């Protein structure tokens, strides 16, 4: 594997981030939706919300992640762990994959009241890219807060 991102042999624009994968690379663009501001390369935070329902139902934070696996990964495979930081006694989370799982390759499961995982439940036989939106609703002291993880998953051919 040659890291095209490190040696500069990629064709990503200045507005994109180069992400190295096995045997290739991807050009990724991380934009914050309106009413969000970019607080780091991979994170957007909501600027404001105007009523209780909007505050409960729109994510307070959107974070981008990139994961790279080969087609020969053994399933079921825990690929991503999520939970509030810090977690407090009484916290409870609910995880939902809200988009990107139309073919049912992924699922979620709670490990305990405040930790959940995303796992690959079905073998991906061919190289394929996914963008999963995983919503975590945190129940803390009588209020729900929503967080969104946007997870780019690149399944590449395994090297023989």
DRENKE-305267 format. One record per atom (N, C-alpha, C): residue in one letter; x, y, z. Coordinates in steps of 0.02 Angstrom, whole numbers, padded with zeros to 5 digits, always signed. Layout:
AXYZ...
REM end
This chain:
X+00042-00059+00000X+00000+00000+00000X+00044+00062+00000X+00031+00107-00047X+00066+00171-00050X+00019+00223-00020X+00044+00265+00024X+00002+00317+00053X+00003+00378+00007X-00045+00380-00039X-00049+00435-00087X-00059+00503-00052X-00092+00501+00006X-00104+00563+00043X-00039+00592+00070X+00004+00548+00096X+00068+00570+00125X+00117+00594+00071X+00118+00560+00014X+00167+00580-00037X+00140+00631-00087X+00075+00647-00080X+00047+00700-00122X+00028+00680-00192X+00022+00615-00205X+00005+00593-00273X-00071+00584-00282X-00110+00617-00241X-00183+00613-00246X-00209+00673-00286X-00273+00672-00304X-00302+00728-00341X-00358+00761-00302X-00355+00760-00235X-00407+00792-00195X-00399+00868-00200X-00454+00903-00198X-00453+00976-00201X-00432+01003-00132X-00418+01067-00129X-00397+01098-00066X-00454+01098-00015X-00517+01091-00039X-00574+01089+00006X-00587+01019+00033X-00550+00969+00007X-00560+00900+00028X-00502+00875+00070X-00516+00822+00108X-00465+00789+00147X-00448+00723+00113X-00385+00708+00105X-00364+00644+00076X-00363+00592+00131X-00393+00534+00119X-00393+00479+00167X-00365+00417+00133X-00311+00391+00160X-00278+00333+00130X-00317+00269+00147X-00328+00227+00097X-00356+00160+00108X-00310+00110+00074X-00319+00046+00090X-00278-00007+00061X-00280-00003-00015X-00224+00011-00047X-00219+00011-00120X-00246+00072-00155X-00270+00122-00117X-00299+00181-00150X-00306+00238-00100X-00352+00284-00114X-00367+00340-00069X-00437+00365-00085X-00465+00404-00040X-00529+00437-00051X-00522+00511-00036X-00557+00553-00073X-00560+00624-00059X-00626+00637-00022X-00620+00660+00039X-00679+00670+00081X-00689+00744+00095X-00752+00763+00098X-00770+00832+00111X-00813+00835+00173X-00794+00875+00221X-00831+00880+00284X-00861+00950+00290X-00925+00954+00280X-00961+01017+00284X-01009+01015+00342X-01017+01070+00375X-01067+01075+00428X-01132+01100+00398X-01189+01071+00419X-01253+01096+00394X-01265+01167+00421X-01316+01200+00394X-01331+01267+00420X-01351+01260+00494X-01339+01312+00532X-01351+01314+00604X-01299+01272+00643X-01245+01252+00610X-01190+01218+00643X-01125+01254+00627X-01078+01251+00672X-01012+01280+00658X-00960+01226+00666X-00908+01231+00625X-00853+01183+00627X-00809+01199+00687X-00801+01151+00733X-00759+01163+00792X-00692+01126+00787X-00687+01079+00740X-00623+01047+00725X-00630+01018+00655X-00577+00986+00630X-00580+00958+00562X-00637+00909+00554X-00655+00874+00607X-00703+00820+00602X-00766+00830+00643X-00778+00890+00669X-00834+00899+00715X-00871+00965+00703X-00937+00960+00703X-00981+01018+00698X-01024+01021+00762X-01036+01081+00786X-01080+01089+00844X-01136+01136+00827X-01196+01121+00853X-01255+01161+00839X-01245+01230+00871X-01265+01281+00833X-01258+01350+00858X-01316+01366+00905X-01378+01351+00883X-01435+01366+00925X-01493+01321+00905X-01543+01316+00948X-01606+01285+00931X-01661+01328+00962X-01719+01327+00930X-01768+01379+00947X-01826+01353+00989X-01835+01288+00992X-01888+01263+01036X-01868+01194+01062X-01905+01170+01111X-01890+01108+01145X-01883+01049+01097X-01931+01043+01051X-01930+00986+01004X-01869+00989+00959X-01854+01048+00934X-01796+01055+00890X-01732+01038+00929X-01729+01060+00991X-01669+01046+01032X-01662+00971+01045X-01718+00937+01054X-01715+00864+01066X-01699+00825+01003X-01722+00849+00946X-01721+00808+00885X-01665+00825+00837X-01629+00879+00848X-01572+00892+00805X-01509+00879+00846X-01458+00851+00814X-01397+00835+00851X-01363+00897+00879X-01340+00891+00941X-01301+00945+00971X-01231+00945+00940X-01208+00885+00917X-01142+00878+00888X-01144+00827+00831X-01109+00841+00777X-01100+00794+00722X-01026+00782+00715X-01006+00718+00720X-00935+00701+00715X-00925+00651+00658X-00872+00663+00619X-00856+00620+00563X-00800+00571+00582X-00807+00509+00559X-00756+00458+00572X-00742+00421+00507X-00682+00393+00500X-00665+00352+00442X-00637+00285+00467X-00662+00231+00440X-00640+00164+00458X-00624+00126+00394X-00574+00084+00398X-00551+00047+00339X-00544-00027+00359X-00578-00071+00323X-00574-00143+00336X-00565-00180+00270X-00541-00242+00274X-00534-00282+00214X-00593-00330+00208X-00605-00353+00146X-00664-00396+00133X-00662-00461+00173X-00605-00482+00196X-00601-00546+00233X-00612-00537+00309X-00637-00479+00331X-00650-00468+00402X-00701-00520+00426X-00688-00549+00485X-00732-00600+00512X-00793-00567+00544X-00853-00590+00526X-00914-00561+00554X-00944-00610+00605X-00981-00585+00655X-00993-00515+00669X-00930-00480+00694X-00919-00419+00672X-00860-00380+00692X-00882-00313+00722X-00863-00302+00785X-00875-00237+00816X-00829-00187+00782X-00857-00136+00750X-00814-00090+00713X-00813-00020+00743X-00861-00004+00787X-00865+00064+00813X-00900+00062+00881X-00872+00099+00929X-00901+00104+00995X-00921+00176+01008X-00978+00187+01039X-01001+00255+01051X-01033+00260+01120X-01025+00317+01151X-01055+00330+01216X-01039+00401+01237X-01075+00427+01286X-01061+00495+01309X-00995+00497+01347X-00962+00554+01344X-00900+00563+01382X-00902+00632+01415X-00903+00637+01479X-00905+00581+01527X-00975+00551+01532X-00978+00489+01557X-01043+00457+01570X-01058+00463+01644X-01121+00470+01660X-01142+00477+01729X-01191+00422+01747X-01194+00406+01812X-01244+00357+01835X-01313+00382+01816X-01354+00337+01790X-01421+00357+01769X-01426+00372+01695X-01369+00381+01661X-01370+00392+01589X-01397+00331+01554X-01430+00342+01498X-01452+00286+01456X-01451+00310+01384X-01428+00266+01339X-01424+00285+01268X-01467+00239+01226X-01486+00265+01167X-01518+00226+01115X-01481+00241+01051X-01464+00188+01014X-01427+00196+00951X-01472+00177+00892X-01468+00217+00839X-01506+00202+00778X-01462+00218+00718X-01459+00173+00670X-01428+00189+00606X-01482+00222+00564X-01475+00287+00552X-01529+00324+00518X-01521+00326+00442X-01460+00313+00416X-01452+00307+00344X-01387+00271+00328X-01384+00244+00266X-01324+00211+00242X-01324+00136+00251X-01376+00108+00281X-01377+00036+00294X-01434+00002+00256X-01449+00028+00197X-01505+00002+00159X-01499-00073+00143X-01437-00098+00138X-01428-00169+00122X-01420-00212+00184X-01423-00182+00243X-01423-00220+00305X-01357-00252+00325X-01301-00223+00304X-01236-00251+00323X-01219-00237+00397X-01248-00184+00425X-01228-00161+00492X-01287-00164+00540X-01270-00167+00604X-01321-00163+00656X-01291-00130+00717X-01333-00115+00767X-01309-00084+00829X-01331-00127+00887X-01296-00118+00942X-01313-00155+01003X-01287-00115+01062X-01326-00115+01116X-01302-00084+01178X-01259-00134+01216X-01202-00111+01240X-01161-00153+01284X-01182-00144+01356X-01201-00083+01373X-01229-00068+01439X-01271-00004+01432X-01292+00026+01487X-01338+00083+01484X-01309+00141+01444X-01242+00148+01444X-01212+00208+01413X-01158+00193+01362X-01155+00131+01338X-01107+00115+01285X-01142+00072+01233X-01132+00090+01170X-01160+00051+01115X-01107+00037+01063X-01121-00012+01021X-01075-00028+00967X-01112-00031+00901X-01075-00017+00848X-01098-00031+00780X-01058-00092+00758X-01091-00140+00729X-01054-00199+00707X-01074-00218+00636X-01025-00249+00603X-01036-00277+00536X-01067-00345+00547X-01128-00356+00523X-01162-00419+00538X-01163-00467+00478X-01143-00441+00420X-01145-00481+00359X-01081-00468+00319X-01052-00520+00292X-00990-00514+00253X-01001-00469+00192X-00954-00422+00182X-00954-00382+00121X-00904-00416+00074X-00928-00444+00020X-00886-00487-00023X-00842-00448-00072X-00865-00388-00091X-00828-00347-00140X-00809-00281-00107X-00756-00249-00130X-00739-00183-00103X-00799-00136-00111X-00813-00097-00059X-00872-00055-00058X-00862+00001-00007X-00890+00059-00022X-00889+00116+00024X-00958+00126+00054X-00959+00143+00117X-01022+00157+00152X-01015+00224+00188X-01070+00260+00195X-01074+00316+00241X-01134+00304+00285X-01120+00285+00348X-01173+00271+00396X-01185+00333+00439X-01248+00349+00449X-01267+00399+00499X-01292+00361+00559X-01257+00368+00615X-01275+00333+00677X-01294+00385+00728X-01357+00383+00749X-01383+00431+00797X-01381+00400+00867X-01353+00438+00913X-01355+00417+00984X-01399+00467+01021X-01453+00440+01051X-01495+00482+01094X-01474+00467+01166X-01454+00519+01200X-01433+00512+01270X-01488+00537+01315X-01511+00494+01359X-01560+00512+01410X-01521+00527+01473X-01522+00590+01495X-01485+00611+01554X-01528+00659+01594X-01542+00640+01655X-01580+00683+01701X-01644+00710+01670X-01682+00664+01638X-01748+00683+01612X-01749+00717+01545X-01692+00722+01511X-01689+00756+01446X-01652+00713+01396X-01676+00713+01333X-01641+00681+01279X-01595+00731+01244X-01535+00710+01229X-01489+00748+01187X-01468+00701+01131X-01466+00727+01070X-01450+00686+01012X-01379+00703+00987X-01342+00651+00970X-01275+00658+00940X-01276+00618+00876X-01239+00641+00825X-01237+00606+00761X-01165+00590+00744X-01152+00525+00730X-01087+00504+00705X-01097+00487+00631X-01058+00520+00588X-01059+00505+00517X-00996+00464+00503X-01006+00400+00489X-00950+00353+00486X-00939+00330+00414X-00882+00351+00386X-00862+00326+00320X-00828+00258+00332X-00853+00206+00299X-00824+00140+00306X-00803+00117+00236X-00738+00103+00229X-00710+00082+00165X-00690+00009+00172X-00723-00034+00134X-00706-00105+00133X-00663-00115+00070X-00601-00135+00081X-00555-00143+00025X-00539-00217+00015X-00515-00234-00044X-00495-00303-00059X-00438-00323-00011X-00440-00385+00013X-00386-00404+00058X-00324-00424+00017X-00267-00406+00045X-00203-00420+00012X-00186-00493+00023X-00168-00528-00029X-00153-00600-00023X-00081-00610+00001
REM end
